[in-house]
């Protein structure tokens, strides 16, 4: 009989799979104007896995912001870092067992 809890813990995280596919952690500092007080700026920090330099996930979020939220965007500052670099992952060609 297969234990469902054991299968759950052996699954690979979706975030890890994204990192292997070239995604890195993107952080955006979004400054926007308050709807009721347009002279005041508010900060929102957004963070997700995304692909530089196109940032499709961030662009999708900012498009949603412009279409659905009332606070007009003032500026967006983006930082990006690949957490897994190519030199850190090496594919193994075989299996070695020690007794």
N, C-alpha and C positions, 0 to 999 in steps of 0.2 A: 504494500500500500504506500502511495506517495503522500508525504506530508506537505500540505499546502504552505505552511509557514516556512519550511525549508526552501521551497521554490521561490518564495517572496524574497528571502534574504540573498539568494544566489543571482538574482536579476541584476543586470548592469544598469546603472543610473542613466536616464535620458540625457542629463547634463554632461556626463562623461562621454557618451556617444557623440554629442554635439562637439565637444572639445576635440575628439579624434577626427571629426569631419572638418576641422579648421576654424571652428567658432572660438572666439575669445570673450572674455568678460568686458562688456562695455558699460561705462558709467557716464551718465549725462547729467550735468547741472543745468536745469531749465529755469530761467528767470521769466516770470510772466507778470502782467499787470493785473491788479485786483479789479474785478468788474465794477465794484461800487466806488473805488478810489483809484482811478487810472494813473495817478502820479506815484502810487506806491508799488514797489516790486516785491514779489514773493518768490522764494526758492523752492524748487521741487527736485529731488534726486531720484533718478530712474536708473535701474541696473538690470541687465539681462545679458544672455549670451547672444552675440551678434558677429557678423563678418565684416572686418574692415577692408577697404575704405568705403564700401558702399552703404553699410549699416542698414540693411533692409528692415530689420525688426524695429529699429529706432525710427526710421522713416514712417513705418506703418503706425507706430504709436503717436508720432507728431501729427500725422494726418488725422488720426482719431481726435486728437486734442483740438486741432483747428476746427473740425467739423462739429464736435459734440460739446465741448466745454466753453465756458464764457470768458475765461481769463486769456486775453490775447498774449501771444508769445512775444517776449522782448529779445531773448538771446538763448542760445544753447551751446554749452561747452562740453566736448566729448573726450573721454579718455578710454583707451582700449589696451588690453594686455592678453596675449595668448598664455593660458595657464600651462598648457602642455606644448612644449617645443619639439620640433622634429628629432633632435638629438636625444631626447629623453625616452623615446619609445623605440624599442628594437624588437623586431619579429624574430621569434625563435624557430629554428629549423627542425628541432627534434625535442624529444622528452628524455630527461635524465632522471634516473631513480637511484637513490642511495639506500642501501640496506642497513 
